Amino acid sequence: MDGIKVDPGELRASAGVARALGVELDGPVGVALGASTAGAGRLAGWAVARGLGRLADGWAAPLAALRGRLADTAANLESNADSHVRTDQAVADLWKAPVAR
C-alpha cells in the first residue's frame, strides 16, 4: 500500500483549524442574531418585526449545530491523532520485544 501515510501532526493542525472556525463564527453569528432580535423588538407593531424575529429564531439552531459539528470534528481529529500515535508506539514496542523461540 504505497502512498498511505497518516501524520498525527496534520490531524492536530486540522483539528486546530476546525476549532478556530467554530470560535470565529461565534462573534458574527452572535451579532447577526442579536441584531435581528433587537430589531424585531424595536419594530414591534411593524410587519417586518415578525420577519426579523423568525429570521433569528430560524437561524439560531442551525448555526449552533454547525458550531457543534466543528467542535466535534476537532475532537475527533485529535482523538484520531492520539490513536495513531498509540498504535505506532505499540507496533514499535512489538518489534523491540524479544522473540520467543
WOFEN-V942075 format. One record per backbone hydrogen bond with DSSP energy under -1.0 kcal/mol. NH is the residue of the N-H (numbers start at 1). CO is the residue of the C=O. Records with the same first field share a line. If there is no record, write none. Layout:
# WOFEN-V942075
NH=CO / CO
This chain:
# WOFEN-V942075
4=1
11=7
12=8
13=9
14=10
15=11
16=12
17=13
18=14
19=15
20=16
21=17
22=18
23=19
24=20
25=21
29=25
30=26
31=27
32=28
33=29
34=30
35=31
36=32
37=33
38=34
39=35
40=36
41=37
42=38
43=39
44=41
46=43
49=46
52=48
53=49
54=50
55=51
56=52
57=53
58=54
59=55
60=56
63=59
64=60
65=61
66=62
67=63
68=64
69=65
70=66
71=67
72=68
73=69
74=70
75=71
76=72
77=73
78=74
79=75
80=76
81=77
82=78
83=79
84=80
85=81
86=82
87=83
88=84
89=85
90=86
91=87
92=88
93=89
94=90
95=91
96=92
97=93
